[in-house]
């Protein structure tokens, strides 16, 4: 078992729908945390499981303080696959999104190097909405599960959210993950109430945030890397919406059509109420 079962409560759902995010209890035990930390080491040195290949070439950044991110780590690492495709994770997401089934949209393996106290924007993740990148999906009702592999707060580059921002709708230009000037982005997006709230997590906890919730993170000022594994999840009947491009569209085949379901092997079903 990769994810510790947890029954989402009505209060949990109320928090998620009010704030746009919810922090779980510990979902990953210490042994699994150790496996996922080892998965990081293996992935970055290109030691892969099975005969799969990564979606993008793994290249070390020019500056060792720069963020490292890989999509679809589940293709090449068994420990990542076991967690991001876990049924219990899917069931929790289904409860929060109020849907009957959940599929994996894609995962991310993210390493934010420690700077040892040096202030730098290299590790910043700009204020953004995940759905800013996912507009090829026919629903905004998607969720990101950010799993901490160490105790995480603002001192080591922990995530911050803007509570209630999921009710602002899709904001143009919110595909700004890689823009590192946080103040410039705040000035661009803060047209409504803008309150930055830190997501403080113990190792093994997860933050579930809505695809429209603005979030970002600053520098990791510690001496150790901040490691995470992230599962992006969608309702099981999510389909392609013509007009926007994303790597996932190519996974539908050479000629995707408007309304085509994301339901092949690249988008595994985690959970269905039908069993």
N, C-alpha and C positions, 0 to 999 in steps of 0.2 A: 504494500500500500504506500503510495507516494504522498497523498494529501490526507491529512487527518480529517475525518468527517465532521461537519458542523452544520447544524440546522439553523438556517437564517431565520431570525425572528421578525415579528411585525415591527418592532422598534428599529431593527437594523434596516428594514426596507424604508421606514419613514425617514431615517437619517440619510440614506442614499438618495431618496427622491427630493429631500429638502436641500441637502448640501451639494449633491452631485458626486459625492464619494463616500465611502465607508471603509473603515479599517477593521479588518478581521481579527479574531484571536489567532494564536499561533496555529498555523496550518501545516507547517513543514517541520518534522522532527529533526533533532540534531544530526542523526545519521544521514538523512536526506540532504540537509544543508551541506554537510561535508562532501557528499557526492556531487552536488551542484557546484561547489567551489572548485572541486577537482575538474568538473566539466569545463569550467572557465579556462583553467590552465591547459587542458588538452585541446580545446577548440582554438585558442590563440596560437598554439604551436602546430596546428593542422593535423592533429592526431584524431582521426574521425572513426566513428563506428559504422559498420556496414560498408556498402559500396556506393552510398550516395555522395553527392557533392554539395557544397554550400551554394546558396542562391547567388551570392556575390563573392568575388575573390577576396580572401582575407589578406589584407596588407597592413603592416604596422604603420601607424601614423608617423609623420615626420617628427613631431614633437612628442616626447613620451608623456607629457601632461595632457594630451588631447584625449577626448572621449573615444572609446571603442564600442562599436555596436554591430551586431550581426543579426540579420533576420532569418527566421526559420532554422534555428539551431536544432529543432527536433529532427530535421532531416539527417543530421550528422552526429548526434549524441544521444545515447539511450537514456541517460539520466534526465536530460532536458525533455525528451519525448515523454517519459513516464509522468512527469509533473504537468506539463502544459496540455496533455490530452487526458488528464485524470477525470473520471466521472464525477467525483465529488466537487471538483472545481466547476465543472459544467452545471451541476445541480444548483450550486450557490448562485452562479451567474443567472441561471434561469429564474430563480426566485427574485433576484434583484430587478431583472428586466421585465418580469411578469410575462414570460414566454414559456412555451411547452418543450422547446429543445434548443440545444446550443452546439455550435460548431466552432472549431478553431479557425480564426481569420488568418493570423500568423503569430509567431512568437518573436521575441527579441532577447538576445543575450547582451547585457550592457555592463561595461567596466569603466568606472570613472577614477582615473589615477589620483592618488594623494599628492598634494603639493608640499606637504611639510610646513604649512603656514604661509606659503607664498600666494598672494592674491593674484589670480589670473582668470581670464574669461574663457580659457581654452576648454575647460570642462563644463561650461555652462550649457544647459539645455533651455533654449528660448521658450518664452511663453507661447503656448500653442494649444489648439484643439486637435485631438487625434483624428477626428472626422475631417479635418482640413485636408488630410492625405487620402481619405477613404471615400471620396464622393462618387466613386464608381459603384458603391453599395447603395441599394435602394432603401436603406433604413439608416437613421441616425441612432437607433436604439441598440447600441453596441457598448461593450465595456472592456476596460483594460484592467488586468490584474498584475500589479507590480509587487513582486515577491522579494523581500529583503533577505540577503544572505549574511548580514551582520546587523548589529544594532545601528540604526540609521536616524540621524537628525540633521539639522542645518550645518553642524560642524564638519560633517563628512559628505556634504553635497546632497542631502536629502531633498525629496520632492516637496514643492509647495503647490497648493491649489487655491483657486478663487471660488469660495463657496457660492453656490447659486448661479454660477456662470453658465451651467448647462441649460438654463432657461433662456439664454440670449439667442438661441438658434445658431445656425451656421454663420460664422463671421468670415467675410471674405479676407483672404490673406493670412488665415490662421494656420497655414502649413509652414510654420516658422520654427520648427524644432532646432534647426542648425544655425539660426541667427542668435548671436551670443551677447548682443547689447540688450540687457534686460530692461534698462530704463527706457530705451527707445521703443521697445515693444510694449511696455506698460503704457507709455504715452499714446501709442497707437490704439491699443485695445481698451483702455480704461475709460470708456465713454459712459459706463454705469458704475454702480458700487463696486469698488475694487479693494477687497480685503485679502491680503496674502496670509494663508494659514499653513503652517508646516505640517507635514505628515511624519510624525515621530513613530517609528516602528522598532520593535525588538526583532532580533533574528528569527525568521520563520513566519512573521506576520506578513499580511498582504494588504495593499490598498486597492480597492475596487473603485475605479472612477469612470464616470460616464464619458462616452466618446465626444461630447460637446463641452466637457468641463475644461476650462483653461488651467494649465499647470506648467511648471518649469522647475529648474533647479540651478543652484549656483555652484561655486567651487567646493571641492573636497579638500579642506584644509588639514586633514589628518595626514598621518604618515603611511596609511594603508589604503589600498584601492577599495572603492565602494562597488560591490558586486550585486547584480540583480538578475533575475530571470523574469520575463514579462510574457503574459499570455493575453493576446487580444482576441476577444470572443464575440460571436454574433449569433442572432437567432438562427435556428436550423434551416429556415426557409428563405434566408437572405439571397437576393438575386442581383445580377449585374444591371446597373443603370447606365445606359449609353451616354457617352459624351465626356467622360473623365477617364484618365489613364492611371494605372497603378500596376505594379509588378503582378499582383494577383489576377489581373485580367488576362495576362498571357497564360496563366495556369488553366484557363478555361478552354484552351485550344486555339488553333490558328484563326478561326472566324467566330468569335463570340457574338452572341445576339442579345439584344435588349430583352431583359427579363430572364436570362439564362441563370439557373440556380448555381450558387457556389456549393456544389454537393459531390464533387469527385474526391479522389484519394488525397488531394492536396489540402482538403478542408475536412478533416475527420470529425465525425459526430462524437461529442463527448457525452451528451446526455439527452434522453428523451423520456417524457412522462409515460410514453407507451411501452417503455422497457427496451 
